[in-house]
């Protein structure tokens, strides 16, 4: 009988220990392995300051309490569709201006159309992931951009004002290269490539050489977006 009581006591102690360990695991205490995965704890909001000011200092008292930060900070995968070159579109004489060369001031409306489509959004995503949430490119998040239709002009090598040194003018090439250097992958639709060859934007038989270095291809933009989603990427349309 004495042996049975002692055995029950030991089992009870082991059970209490297991319960304590389990409680710690669910209490949000980060383990060493979790720290290695992404840097900061998911409870930190924000991890870093975009403009060097607290949210209350930047936007007003109480802002911090009203701010929802990201809960998921590991294994985040995003696929973004880029299907036009300019952030703003306009029509002149019945024609839609949709090339990079048209991304300029419209004298009729006195509006500035010198902004690239989607590239600024991607840049803001990177700042939010890396600065605000302490995430690391290629480790905690991935961004891919599927470029087709009018967006294809963003991926052409810049040939200057009149295409000197290349086939086209693309003042947004530095923006694309900067995002590529920060881990963003750009994929160009081959259906759009065929269209650019047919309209003379790209030369037949030598189109690839006119694209920004390290741009890759997909056979069709719209189907590849669906395929990336099947692989776990979240779709974003800017």
DOMI-825272 format. One record per atom (N, C-alpha, C): residue number from 1; residue in three letters; x, y, z. Coordinates in nm, 2 decimals, decimal comma. Atoms other than C-alpha are relative to their C-alpha. Layout:
# DOMI-825272
    nr   rest       px       py       pz
   NUM    ala        X        Y        Z
...
# end
This chain:
# DOMI-825272
    nr   rest       px       py       pz
     1    unk     0,08    -0,12     0,00
     1    unk     0,00     0,00     0,00
     1    unk     0,09     0,13     0,00
     2    unk    -0,09    -0,11     0,00
     2    unk     0,29     0,24     0,08
     2    unk     0,06     0,03    -0,13
     3    unk    -0,05    -0,01     0,13
     3    unk     0,44     0,17    -0,26
     3    unk    -0,10     0,07    -0,10
     4    unk     0,11    -0,05     0,08
     4    unk     0,11     0,25    -0,43
     4    unk    -0,02     0,15     0,02
     5    unk     0,01    -0,14    -0,03
     5    unk     0,08     0,59    -0,25
     5    unk     0,11     0,08    -0,06
     6    unk    -0,12    -0,07     0,05
     6    unk     0,43     0,69    -0,34
     6    unk     0,00     0,01    -0,15
     7    unk     0,01    -0,01     0,15
     7    unk     0,38     0,60    -0,71
     7    unk    -0,10     0,10    -0,04
     8    unk     0,10    -0,09     0,04
     8    unk     0,06     0,80    -0,72
     8    unk     0,05     0,15     0,02
     9    unk    -0,06    -0,13    -0,03
     9    unk     0,25     1,10    -0,57
     9    unk     0,09     0,04    -0,11
    10    unk    -0,09    -0,03     0,11
    10    unk     0,52     1,08    -0,83
    10    unk    -0,07     0,03    -0,13
    11    unk     0,07    -0,03     0,12
    11    unk     0,27     1,06    -1,11
    11    unk    -0,07     0,14     0,00
    12    unk     0,06    -0,13    -0,02
    12    unk     0,09     1,36    -0,97
    12    unk     0,10     0,12    -0,03
    13    unk    -0,10    -0,11     0,02
    13    unk     0,41     1,57    -0,96
    13    unk     0,04     0,01    -0,15
    14    unk    -0,04     0,00     0,14
    14    unk     0,50     1,47    -1,32
    14    unk    -0,11     0,07    -0,08
    15    unk     0,11    -0,06     0,07
    15    unk     0,15     1,57    -1,43
    15    unk     0,00     0,15     0,02
    16    unk     0,00    -0,14    -0,03
    16    unk     0,18     1,91    -1,26
    16    unk     0,11     0,07    -0,08
    17    unk    -0,11    -0,05     0,08
    17    unk     0,52     1,97    -1,43
    17    unk    -0,03     0,02    -0,14
    18    unk     0,04    -0,01     0,14
    18    unk     0,38     1,89    -1,77
    18    unk    -0,10     0,11    -0,02
    19    unk     0,10    -0,11     0,01
    19    unk     0,09     2,13    -1,71
    19    unk     0,07     0,13     0,00
    20    unk    -0,07    -0,13    -0,01
    20    unk     0,33     2,41    -1,62
    20    unk     0,07     0,03    -0,13
    21    unk    -0,07    -0,02     0,12
    21    unk     0,54     2,36    -1,93
    21    unk    -0,10     0,03    -0,11
    22    unk     0,10    -0,03     0,10
    22    unk     0,23     2,35    -2,15
    22    unk    -0,06     0,14     0,01
    23    unk     0,05    -0,14    -0,02
    23    unk     0,10     2,68    -1,99
    23    unk     0,10     0,10    -0,05
    24    unk    -0,10    -0,10     0,05
    24    unk     0,43     2,85    -2,07
    24    unk     0,00     0,00    -0,15
    25    unk     0,00     0,01     0,15
    25    unk     0,41     2,73    -2,43
    25    unk    -0,11     0,09    -0,06
    26    unk     0,11    -0,07     0,05
    26    unk     0,07     2,89    -2,47
    26    unk    -0,01     0,14     0,05
    27    unk     0,00    -0,14    -0,05
    27    unk     0,15     3,21    -2,28
    27    unk     0,06     0,10    -0,09
    28    unk    -0,06    -0,09     0,09
    28    unk     0,34     3,36    -2,57
    28    unk     0,15     0,02     0,03
    29    unk    -0,15    -0,01    -0,02
    29    unk     0,69     3,31    -2,42
    29    unk     0,07    -0,06    -0,11
    30    unk    -0,07     0,04     0,12
    30    unk     0,92     3,29    -2,71
    30    unk     0,12    -0,09     0,04
    31    unk    -0,11     0,09    -0,02
    31    unk     1,16     3,00    -2,73
    31    unk     0,12     0,05    -0,08
    32    unk    -0,12    -0,04     0,08
    32    unk     1,52     3,02    -2,86
    32    unk    -0,02    -0,02    -0,15
    33    unk     0,03     0,03     0,14
    33    unk     1,40     2,86    -3,18
    33    unk    -0,08     0,10    -0,07
    34    unk     0,09    -0,10     0,06
    34    unk     1,12     3,11    -3,23
    34    unk     0,08     0,13    -0,03
    35    unk    -0,08    -0,13     0,02
    35    unk     1,37     3,40    -3,18
    35    unk     0,08    -0,01    -0,13
    36    unk    -0,08     0,01     0,12
    36    unk     1,58     3,26    -3,46
    36    unk    -0,08     0,01    -0,13
    37    unk     0,09     0,00     0,13
    37    unk     1,29     3,24    -3,71
    37    unk    -0,02     0,14    -0,05
    38    unk     0,03    -0,13     0,06
    38    unk     1,22     3,61    -3,74
    38    unk     0,05     0,12     0,07
    39    unk    -0,05    -0,11    -0,07
    39    unk     1,38     3,83    -3,49
    39    unk    -0,09     0,04     0,12
    40    unk     0,08    -0,06    -0,11
    40    unk     1,11     4,01    -3,28
    40    unk    -0,12    -0,09     0,03
    41    unk     0,12     0,07    -0,04
    41    unk     0,82     3,86    -3,09
    41    unk    -0,12     0,06    -0,07
    42    unk     0,12    -0,05     0,07
    42    unk     0,48     3,88    -3,26
    42    unk    -0,08     0,10     0,09
    43    unk     0,07    -0,09    -0,09
    43    unk     0,37     4,08    -2,95
    43    unk     0,05     0,14    -0,01
    44    unk    -0,06    -0,14     0,02
    44    unk     0,59     4,38    -3,04
    44    unk    -0,07     0,07    -0,11
    45    unk     0,07    -0,08     0,10
    45    unk     0,40     4,65    -3,22
    45    unk     0,01     0,15     0,02
    46    unk    -0,09     0,05     0,11
    46    unk     0,57     4,82    -3,39
    46    unk     0,14    -0,04     0,06
    47    unk    -0,14     0,04    -0,03
    47    unk     0,92     4,67    -3,38
    47    unk     0,09     0,12    -0,02
    48    unk    -0,08    -0,12     0,03
    48    unk     1,07     4,97    -3,55
    48    unk    -0,09     0,12    -0,05
    49    unk     0,08    -0,12     0,03
    49    unk     0,96     5,32    -3,64
    49    unk     0,04     0,05    -0,14
    50    unk    -0,03    -0,04     0,14
    50    unk     0,93     5,42    -4,01
    50    unk     0,06     0,14    -0,01
    51    unk    -0,05    -0,14     0,01
    51    unk     0,98     5,79    -3,96
    51    unk     0,08     0,04     0,13
    52    unk    -0,08    -0,03    -0,12
    52    unk     1,18     5,77    -3,63
    52    unk    -0,08     0,06     0,11
    53    unk     0,08    -0,06    -0,11
    53    unk     0,88     5,88    -3,42
    53    unk    -0,10    -0,11     0,04
    54    unk     0,10     0,09    -0,04
    54    unk     0,64     5,68    -3,21
    54    unk    -0,13     0,03    -0,07
    55    unk     0,13    -0,02     0,07
    55    unk     0,29     5,63    -3,35
    55    unk    -0,08     0,12     0,06
    56    unk     0,08    -0,11    -0,06
    56    unk     0,14     5,87    -3,10
    56    unk     0,06     0,14    -0,03
    57    unk    -0,06    -0,13     0,04
    57    unk     0,40     6,14    -3,18
    57    unk    -0,03     0,03    -0,14
    58    unk     0,02    -0,02     0,14
    58    unk     0,35     6,09    -3,55
    58    unk    -0,14     0,04    -0,04
    59    unk     0,14    -0,02     0,04
    59    unk    -0,03     6,07    -3,57
    59    unk    -0,09     0,06     0,11
    60    unk     0,09    -0,06    -0,11
    60    unk    -0,16     6,19    -3,23
    60    unk    -0,02    -0,10     0,11
    61    unk     0,01     0,08    -0,12
    61    unk    -0,22     6,06    -2,88
    61    unk    -0,11    -0,10    -0,02
    62    unk     0,10     0,10     0,00
    62    unk    -0,40     5,73    -2,86
    62    unk     0,02    -0,09    -0,13
    63    unk    -0,01     0,07     0,13
    63    unk    -0,29     5,61    -3,21
    63    unk     0,06    -0,14     0,02
    64    unk    -0,06     0,13    -0,03
    64    unk    -0,08     5,32    -3,07
    64    unk    -0,10    -0,10     0,04
    65    unk     0,10     0,09    -0,04
    65    unk    -0,38     5,17    -2,90
    65    unk    -0,10    -0,04    -0,10
    66    unk     0,09     0,03     0,11
    66    unk    -0,58     5,19    -3,22
    66    unk     0,06    -0,07    -0,12
    67    unk    -0,07     0,05     0,12
    67    unk    -0,32     5,03    -3,44
    67    unk     0,00    -0,16     0,01
    68    unk    -0,01     0,15     0,02
    68    unk    -0,35     4,66    -3,56
    68    unk     0,12    -0,03    -0,08
    69    unk    -0,12     0,05     0,07
    69    unk    -0,01     4,51    -3,64
    69    unk    -0,03    -0,14    -0,05
    70    unk     0,02     0,13     0,06
    70    unk     0,04     4,19    -3,83
    70    unk     0,02    -0,11     0,10
    71    unk    -0,02     0,11    -0,09
    71    unk     0,00     3,87    -3,64
    71    unk     0,09    -0,10    -0,06
    72    unk    -0,09     0,10     0,07
    72    unk     0,17     3,65    -3,90
    72    unk     0,12     0,07    -0,05
    73    unk    -0,12    -0,07     0,03
    73    unk     0,53     3,74    -3,94
    73    unk     0,11    -0,10    -0,05
    74    unk    -0,09     0,11     0,05
    74    unk     0,68     3,41    -4,07
    74    unk    -0,07    -0,06    -0,12
    75    unk     0,05     0,08     0,12
    75    unk     0,64     3,23    -4,41
    75    unk    -0,11     0,08    -0,07
    76    unk     0,09    -0,08     0,07
    76    unk     0,45     3,52    -4,56
    76    unk     0,04     0,01    -0,15
    77    unk    -0,03     0,00     0,14
    77    unk     0,42     3,49    -4,94
    77    unk    -0,11     0,08    -0,08
    78    unk     0,09    -0,08     0,07
    78    unk     0,27     3,75    -5,17
    78    unk     0,02     0,00    -0,15
    79    unk    -0,01    -0,01     0,15
    79    unk     0,20     3,76    -5,55
    79    unk    -0,08     0,12    -0,04
    80    unk     0,07    -0,13     0,04
    80    unk     0,12     4,11    -5,69
    80    unk    -0,01     0,00    -0,15
    81    unk     0,02    -0,01     0,14
    81    unk    -0,03     4,17    -6,03
    81    unk     0,03     0,15    -0,04
    82    unk    -0,03    -0,14     0,06
    82    unk     0,11     4,47    -6,23
    82    unk    -0,04     0,00    -0,15
    83    unk     0,05     0,01     0,13
    83    unk    -0,09     4,53    -6,54
    83    unk    -0,01     0,14    -0,07
    84    unk    -0,02    -0,13     0,07
    84    unk    -0,02     4,90    -6,62
    84    unk     0,12     0,07     0,05
    85    unk    -0,13    -0,07    -0,04
    85    unk     0,28     5,13    -6,61
    85    unk    -0,01     0,11     0,10
    86    unk     0,02    -0,12    -0,08
    86    unk     0,14     5,44    -6,45
    86    unk    -0,10    -0,01     0,11
    87    unk     0,09     0,00    -0,11
    87    unk    -0,03     5,49    -6,13
    87    unk    -0,14     0,06    -0,04
    88    unk     0,12    -0,07     0,05
    88    unk    -0,28     5,72    -6,30
    88    unk    -0,01    -0,02    -0,15
    89    unk     0,03     0,01     0,14
    89    unk    -0,44     5,68    -6,64
    89    unk    -0,09     0,12    -0,05
    90    unk     0,09    -0,10     0,05
    90    unk    -0,60     5,94    -6,86
    90    unk    -0,01    -0,02    -0,15
    91    unk     0,04     0,01     0,14
    91    unk    -0,75     5,98    -7,21
    91    unk     0,02     0,13    -0,07
    92    unk    -0,02    -0,12     0,08
    92    unk    -0,64     6,23    -7,47
    92    unk    -0,04    -0,03    -0,14
    93    unk     0,05     0,02     0,13
    93    unk    -0,82     6,25    -7,80
    93    unk    -0,05    -0,14    -0,02
    94    unk     0,06     0,14     0,01
    94    unk    -1,00     5,92    -7,73
    94    unk     0,10    -0,11     0,02
    95    unk    -0,10     0,10    -0,02
    95    unk    -0,67     5,74    -7,67
    95    unk     0,04    -0,01     0,15
    96    unk    -0,05     0,02    -0,13
    96    unk    -0,57     5,59    -7,34
    96    unk     0,15     0,00     0,00
    97    unk    -0,15    -0,01    -0,01
    97    unk    -0,21     5,68    -7,25
    97    unk     0,04    -0,10     0,10
    98    unk    -0,04     0,11    -0,09
    98    unk    -0,06     5,37    -7,11
    98    unk     0,14    -0,06    -0,02
    99    unk    -0,14     0,05     0,00
    99    unk     0,31     5,35    -7,18
    99    unk     0,08     0,09     0,10
   100    unk    -0,08    -0,07    -0,09
   100    unk     0,59     5,46    -6,96
   100    unk     0,03     0,15    -0,04
   101    unk    -0,03    -0,14     0,06
   101    unk     0,66     5,76    -7,19
   101    unk    -0,12     0,09     0,03
   102    unk     0,12    -0,08    -0,03
   102    unk     0,30     5,88    -7,11
   102    unk    -0,01     0,03     0,15
   103    unk     0,01    -0,03    -0,14
   103    unk     0,37     5,89    -6,74
   103    unk     0,07     0,13     0,03
   104    unk    -0,06    -0,13    -0,02
   104    unk     0,43     6,26    -6,73
   104    unk    -0,11     0,10     0,02
   105    unk     0,10    -0,10    -0,03
   105    unk     0,25     6,58    -6,66
   105    unk    -0,10     0,02    -0,12
   106    unk     0,10    -0,02     0,10
   106    unk    -0,08     6,61    -6,85
   106    unk    -0,03     0,15    -0,01
   107    unk     0,02    -0,14     0,01
   107    unk    -0,09     6,97    -6,97
   107    unk    -0,15     0,04     0,00
   108    unk     0,14    -0,04     0,01
   108    unk    -0,47     6,96    -7,02
   108    unk    -0,06     0,00     0,14
   109    unk     0,06     0,01    -0,13
   109    unk    -0,54     6,87    -6,66
   109    unk     0,10     0,05     0,11
   110    unk    -0,10    -0,04    -0,09
   110    unk    -0,22     6,99    -6,50
   110    unk     0,02    -0,09     0,12
   111    unk    -0,02     0,10    -0,10
   111    unk    -0,18     6,67    -6,31
   111    unk     0,13    -0,08    -0,03
   112    unk    -0,13     0,07     0,02
   112    unk     0,14     6,48    -6,25
   112    unk    -0,03    -0,15     0,00
   113    unk     0,02     0,14     0,02
   113    unk     0,13     6,13    -6,39
   113    unk     0,14    -0,07     0,00
   114    unk    -0,13     0,05     0,00
   114    unk     0,49     6,06    -6,32
   114    unk     0,03    -0,10     0,11
   115    unk    -0,01     0,10    -0,11
   115    unk     0,43     5,78    -6,07
   115    unk    -0,02    -0,14    -0,06
   116    unk     0,01     0,14     0,05
   116    unk     0,49     5,41    -6,15
   116    unk    -0,12    -0,07     0,07
   117    unk     0,11     0,08    -0,06
   117    unk     0,21     5,16    -6,09
   117    unk     0,05    -0,11     0,08
   118    unk    -0,02     0,12    -0,09
   118    unk     0,24     4,92    -5,80
   118    unk     0,14     0,00     0,07
   119    unk    -0,14     0,00    -0,06
   119    unk     0,62     4,98    -5,74
   119    unk     0,00     0,07     0,13
   120    unk     0,00    -0,07    -0,12
   120    unk     0,55     5,23    -5,47
   120    unk    -0,07    -0,09     0,11
   121    unk     0,07     0,09    -0,09
   121    unk     0,31     4,98    -5,31
   121    unk     0,09    -0,11     0,06
   122    unk    -0,09     0,10    -0,04
   122    unk     0,57     4,71    -5,30
   122    unk     0,10     0,06     0,09
   123    unk    -0,10    -0,07    -0,09
   123    unk     0,82     4,95    -5,15
   123    unk    -0,06     0,02     0,14
   124    unk     0,07    -0,02    -0,13
   124    unk     0,57     5,03    -4,87
   124    unk    -0,02    -0,13     0,07
   125    unk     0,01     0,13    -0,06
   125    unk     0,51     4,66    -4,81
   125    unk     0,13    -0,04     0,06
   126    unk    -0,13     0,04    -0,05
   126    unk     0,88     4,60    -4,77
   126    unk     0,03     0,08     0,13
   127    unk    -0,03    -0,08    -0,12
   127    unk     0,91     4,89    -4,52
   127    unk    -0,09    -0,05     0,12
   128    unk     0,09     0,05    -0,11
   128    unk     0,61     4,76    -4,32
   128    unk     0,05    -0,13     0,05
   129    unk    -0,05     0,13    -0,05
   129    unk     0,74     4,40    -4,31
   129    unk     0,13     0,02     0,08
   130    unk    -0,13     0,00    -0,06
   130    unk     1,10     4,49    -4,23
   130    unk     0,02     0,10     0,11
   131    unk    -0,01    -0,10    -0,11
   131    unk     1,08     4,81    -4,02
   131    unk    -0,10    -0,02     0,11
   132    unk     0,10     0,01    -0,10
   132    unk     0,75     4,79    -3,85
   132    unk    -0,01    -0,13     0,07
   133    unk     0,02     0,13    -0,06
   133    unk     0,74     4,42    -3,80
   133    unk     0,12    -0,09     0,02
   134    unk    -0,13     0,07    -0,03
   134    unk     1,11     4,32    -3,79
   134    unk     0,02    -0,13    -0,08
   135    unk     0,00     0,12     0,08
   135    unk     1,07     4,06    -4,07
   135    unk     0,12     0,01    -0,10
   136    unk    -0,12     0,01     0,08
   136    unk     1,36     3,95    -4,30
   136    unk    -0,04    -0,06    -0,14
   137    unk     0,03     0,05     0,13
   137    unk     1,33     3,91    -4,68
   137    unk     0,06    -0,13    -0,03
   138    unk    -0,05     0,13     0,03
   138    unk     1,37     3,56    -4,80
   138    unk     0,00    -0,10     0,11
   139    unk     0,01     0,08    -0,12
   139    unk     1,34     3,43    -4,45
   139    unk    -0,14     0,00     0,06
   140    unk     0,13    -0,01    -0,06
   140    unk     1,01     3,56    -4,32
   140    unk    -0,10     0,04    -0,11
   141    unk     0,10    -0,03     0,10
   141    unk     0,85     3,69    -4,64
   141    unk     0,06     0,00    -0,14
   142    unk    -0,04     0,00     0,14
   142    unk     0,86     3,67    -5,02
   142    unk    -0,10     0,08    -0,08
   143    unk     0,09    -0,07     0,09
   143    unk     0,72     3,90    -5,28
   143    unk     0,03    -0,03    -0,15
   144    unk    -0,02     0,01     0,14
   144    unk     0,68     3,82    -5,65
   144    unk    -0,10     0,09    -0,07
   145    unk     0,09    -0,09     0,08
   145    unk     0,53     4,05    -5,92
   145    unk    -0,02    -0,07    -0,13
   146    unk     0,04     0,05     0,13
   146    unk     0,35     3,91    -6,22
   146    unk    -0,03     0,12    -0,09
   147    unk     0,01    -0,13     0,08
   147    unk     0,38     4,18    -6,49
   147    unk    -0,05    -0,04    -0,14
   148    unk     0,06     0,03     0,13
   148    unk     0,16     4,17    -6,80
   148    unk    -0,07     0,13    -0,06
   149    unk     0,08    -0,11     0,06
   149    unk    -0,04     4,40    -7,04
   149    unk     0,09     0,13     0,00
   150    unk    -0,08    -0,13     0,00
   150    unk     0,07     4,77    -7,01
   150    unk     0,11     0,00     0,11
   151    unk    -0,10     0,01    -0,10
   151    unk     0,27     4,68    -6,70
   151    unk     0,14    -0,04    -0,06
   152    unk    -0,13     0,04     0,06
   152    unk     0,53     4,53    -6,93
   152    unk     0,10     0,11    -0,03
   153    unk    -0,09    -0,11     0,03
   153    unk     0,67     4,87    -7,01
   153    unk     0,10     0,03     0,12
   154    unk    -0,09    -0,02    -0,11
   154    unk     0,81     4,88    -6,66
   154    unk     0,12    -0,09     0,00
   155    unk    -0,11     0,10     0,00
   155    unk     1,04     4,59    -6,73
   155    unk     0,10     0,02    -0,11
   156    unk    -0,09    -0,02     0,11
   156    unk     1,21     4,73    -7,04
   156    unk     0,12     0,08     0,05
   157    unk    -0,12    -0,08    -0,02
   157    unk     1,57     4,86    -7,03
   157    unk    -0,02     0,14    -0,04
   158    unk     0,02    -0,14     0,03
   158    unk     1,58     5,23    -7,03
   158    unk     0,10     0,04    -0,11
   159    unk    -0,08    -0,04     0,11
   159    unk     1,70     5,36    -7,36
   159    unk     0,01     0,15    -0,01
   160    unk    -0,01    -0,15     0,01
   160    unk     1,68     5,73    -7,28
   160    unk    -0,13     0,06    -0,05
   161    unk     0,12    -0,08     0,05
   161    unk     1,44     6,00    -7,40
   161    unk    -0,05    -0,05    -0,13
   162    unk     0,04     0,05     0,14
   162    unk     1,43     5,87    -7,76
   162    unk     0,04    -0,14    -0,02
   163    unk    -0,03     0,14     0,02
   163    unk     1,52     5,51    -7,70
   163    unk     0,15    -0,02    -0,04
   164    unk    -0,14     0,01     0,04
   164    unk     1,89     5,58    -7,75
   164    unk     0,07    -0,10     0,09
   165    unk    -0,06     0,11    -0,08
   165    unk     2,09     5,28    -7,64
   165    unk    -0,09    -0,12     0,03
   166    unk     0,10     0,10    -0,02
   166    unk     1,78     5,07    -7,63
   166    unk    -0,12     0,02    -0,08
   167    unk     0,12    -0,02     0,09
   167    unk     1,44     5,03    -7,78
   167    unk    -0,10     0,09     0,06
   168    unk     0,10    -0,08    -0,06
   168    unk     1,24     5,23    -7,53
   168    unk     0,05     0,08     0,11
   169    unk    -0,03    -0,08    -0,11
   169    unk     1,24     5,49    -7,26
   169    unk    -0,08    -0,06     0,12
   170    unk     0,06     0,05    -0,12
   170    unk     1,17     5,36    -6,91
   170    unk     0,07     0,07     0,12
   171    unk    -0,06    -0,07    -0,11
   171    unk     1,24     5,61    -6,63
   171    unk    -0,01    -0,07     0,13
   172    unk     0,02     0,07    -0,13
   172    unk     1,13     5,36    -6,37
   172    unk     0,09    -0,12     0,02
   173    unk    -0,10     0,11    -0,02
   173    unk     1,41     5,11    -6,43
   173    unk     0,07     0,00     0,13
   174    unk    -0,07     0,00    -0,13
   174    unk     1,60     5,22    -6,12
   174    unk    -0,09    -0,05     0,11
   175    unk     0,10     0,05    -0,10
   175    unk     1,28     5,15    -5,91
   175    unk    -0,01    -0,15     0,00
   176    unk     0,01     0,15     0,02
   176    unk     1,25     4,80    -6,05
   176    unk     0,13    -0,06     0,05
   177    unk    -0,13     0,06    -0,05
   177    unk     1,62     4,73    -5,99
   177    unk     0,02     0,01     0,15
   178    unk    -0,01    -0,01    -0,14
   178    unk     1,60     4,86    -5,64
   178    unk    -0,08    -0,11     0,07
   179    unk     0,09     0,10    -0,06
   179    unk     1,31     4,63    -5,56
   179    unk     0,06    -0,14    -0,02
   180    unk    -0,07     0,12     0,03
   180    unk     1,50     4,34    -5,72
   180    unk     0,11    -0,03     0,10
   181    unk    -0,11     0,01    -0,10
   181    unk     1,80     4,41    -5,50
   181    unk    -0,05    -0,03     0,14
   182    unk     0,06     0,02    -0,13
   182    unk     1,57     4,39    -5,20
   182    unk    -0,08    -0,13     0,01
   183    unk     0,05     0,14     0,00
   183    unk     1,45     4,04    -5,30
   183    unk    -0,13    -0,02    -0,07
   184    unk     0,13     0,02     0,07
   184    unk     1,14     4,10    -5,51
   184    unk     0,04    -0,06    -0,14
   185    unk    -0,02     0,07     0,13
   185    unk     1,12     3,87    -5,82
   185    unk    -0,11     0,05    -0,09
   186    unk     0,09    -0,04     0,10
   186    unk     0,96     4,00    -6,14
   186    unk    -0,01    -0,10    -0,11
   187    unk     0,03     0,10     0,10
   187    unk     0,80     3,77    -6,39
   187    unk    -0,08     0,07    -0,11
   188    unk     0,06    -0,06     0,11
   188    unk     0,71     3,89    -6,74
   188    unk    -0,08    -0,10    -0,08
   189    unk     0,09     0,09     0,08
   189    unk     0,41     3,74    -6,93
   189    unk     0,05    -0,01    -0,15
   190    unk    -0,04     0,02     0,14
   190    unk     0,51     3,58    -7,26
   190    unk    -0,10     0,04    -0,10
   191    unk     0,11    -0,04     0,09
   191    unk     0,17     3,66    -7,41
   191    unk     0,02     0,15    -0,03
   192    unk    -0,03    -0,14     0,02
   192    unk     0,25     4,03    -7,35
   192    unk     0,12     0,02    -0,08
   193    unk    -0,12    -0,01     0,08
   193    unk     0,59     3,98    -7,49
   193    unk    -0,03    -0,01    -0,15
   194    unk     0,04     0,01     0,14
   194    unk     0,44     3,86    -7,81
   194    unk    -0,07     0,12    -0,05
   195    unk     0,07    -0,12     0,04
   195    unk     0,21     4,16    -7,82
   195    unk     0,10     0,11    -0,02
   196    unk    -0,10    -0,10     0,01
   196    unk     0,51     4,39    -7,77
   196    unk     0,08    -0,02    -0,13
   197    unk    -0,07     0,03     0,12
   197    unk     0,68     4,22    -8,06
   197    unk    -0,08     0,04    -0,12
   198    unk     0,09    -0,03     0,11
   198    unk     0,38     4,26    -8,28
   198    unk    -0,02     0,15    -0,02
   199    unk     0,02    -0,14     0,02
   199    unk     0,34     4,63    -8,21
   199    unk     0,13     0,08    -0,01
   200    unk    -0,13    -0,06     0,02
   200    unk     0,71     4,70    -8,25
   200    unk     0,07     0,05     0,12
   201    unk    -0,06    -0,04    -0,13
   201    unk     0,79     4,77    -7,88
   201    unk     0,13    -0,08     0,02
   202    unk    -0,12     0,09    -0,02
   202    unk     1,03     4,47    -7,87
   202    unk     0,03    -0,06    -0,14
   203    unk    -0,05     0,06     0,13
   203    unk     1,24     4,33    -8,16
   203    unk    -0,03    -0,15     0,00
   204    unk     0,02     0,15     0,02
   204    unk     1,15     3,98    -8,29
   204    unk     0,13    -0,07     0,01
   205    unk    -0,13     0,08    -0,01
   205    unk     1,41     3,72    -8,19
   205    unk     0,10     0,06     0,10
   206    unk    -0,10    -0,06    -0,10
   206    unk     1,58     3,95    -7,94
   206    unk    -0,07     0,08     0,11
   207    unk     0,08    -0,07    -0,10
   207    unk     1,31     4,06    -7,70
   207    unk     0,07    -0,01     0,14
   208    unk    -0,06     0,02    -0,13
   208    unk     1,48     3,91    -7,39
   208    unk     0,11     0,09     0,03
   209    unk    -0,12    -0,09    -0,02
   209    unk     1,79     4,12    -7,43
   209    unk    -0,04     0,14     0,03
   210    unk     0,05    -0,13    -0,02
   210    unk     1,57     4,43    -7,41
   210    unk    -0,06     0,02     0,14
   211    unk     0,06     0,00    -0,13
   211    unk     1,44     4,34    -7,06
   211    unk     0,11     0,03     0,10
   212    unk    -0,09    -0,03    -0,12
   212    unk     1,59     4,46    -6,73
   212    unk     0,07    -0,14     0,04
   213    unk    -0,08     0,13    -0,04
   213    unk     1,86     4,20    -6,62
   213    unk    -0,07    -0,06     0,12
   214    unk     0,05     0,08    -0,10
   214    unk     1,73     3,92    -6,41
   214    unk    -0,15    -0,01     0,01
   215    unk     0,15     0,02     0,02
   215    unk     1,36     3,96    -6,51
   215    unk    -0,02    -0,14    -0,05
   216    unk     0,03     0,13     0,04
   216    unk     1,22     3,61    -6,55
   216    unk    -0,14     0,00    -0,07
   217    unk     0,13     0,01     0,08
   217    unk     0,92     3,48    -6,76
   217    unk    -0,10    -0,09     0,07
   218    unk     0,11     0,10    -0,01
   218    unk     0,59     3,31    -6,71
   218    unk    -0,07    -0,01    -0,13
   219    unk     0,06     0,02     0,13
   219    unk     0,41     3,16    -7,00
   219    unk    -0,13     0,09    -0,02
   220    unk     0,12    -0,09     0,01
   220    unk     0,09     3,36    -6,92
   220    unk    -0,02     0,06     0,14
   221    unk     0,01    -0,07    -0,13
   221    unk     0,04     3,62    -6,65
   221    unk    -0,12    -0,04     0,08
   222    unk     0,12     0,03    -0,08
   222    unk    -0,32     3,55    -6,55
   222    unk     0,00    -0,14     0,06
   223    unk     0,00     0,14    -0,05
   223    unk    -0,27     3,17    -6,52
   223    unk     0,11    -0,02     0,10
   224    unk    -0,11     0,01    -0,10
   224    unk     0,06     3,21    -6,33
   224    unk    -0,05     0,05     0,14
   225    unk     0,05    -0,05    -0,12
   225    unk    -0,12     3,42    -6,07
   225    unk    -0,08    -0,10     0,08
   226    unk     0,08     0,11    -0,06
   226    unk    -0,36     3,14    -6,00
   226    unk     0,09    -0,11     0,05
   227    unk    -0,09     0,11    -0,04
   227    unk    -0,07     2,89    -5,99
   227    unk     0,08     0,04     0,13
   228    unk    -0,07    -0,04    -0,13
   228    unk     0,12     3,10    -5,73
   228    unk    -0,10    -0,01     0,12
   229    unk     0,10     0,01    -0,11
   229    unk    -0,20     3,12    -5,52
   229    unk    -0,01    -0,15     0,05
   230    unk     0,01     0,14    -0,04
   230    unk    -0,22     2,74    -5,53
   230    unk     0,13    -0,05     0,08
   231    unk    -0,12     0,03    -0,08
   231    unk     0,14     2,74    -5,39
   231    unk     0,01     0,07     0,13
   232    unk     0,01    -0,06    -0,13
   232    unk     0,03     2,94    -5,09
   232    unk     0,03     0,15     0,00
   233    unk    -0,02    -0,15     0,01
   233    unk     0,09     3,30    -5,22
   233    unk    -0,13     0,07     0,01
   234    unk     0,12    -0,08    -0,01
   234    unk    -0,16     3,56    -5,12
   234    unk     0,00     0,10    -0,11
   235    unk     0,01    -0,09     0,12
   235    unk    -0,29     3,77    -5,42
   235    unk    -0,02     0,14     0,04
   236    unk     0,02    -0,15    -0,02
   236    unk    -0,26     4,15    -5,41
   236    unk    -0,01     0,07    -0,13
   237    unk     0,02    -0,09     0,12
   237    unk    -0,40     4,39    -5,67
   237    unk     0,01     0,14     0,05
   238    unk    -0,01    -0,14    -0,05
   238    unk    -0,27     4,74    -5,60
   238    unk    -0,10     0,09    -0,05
# end
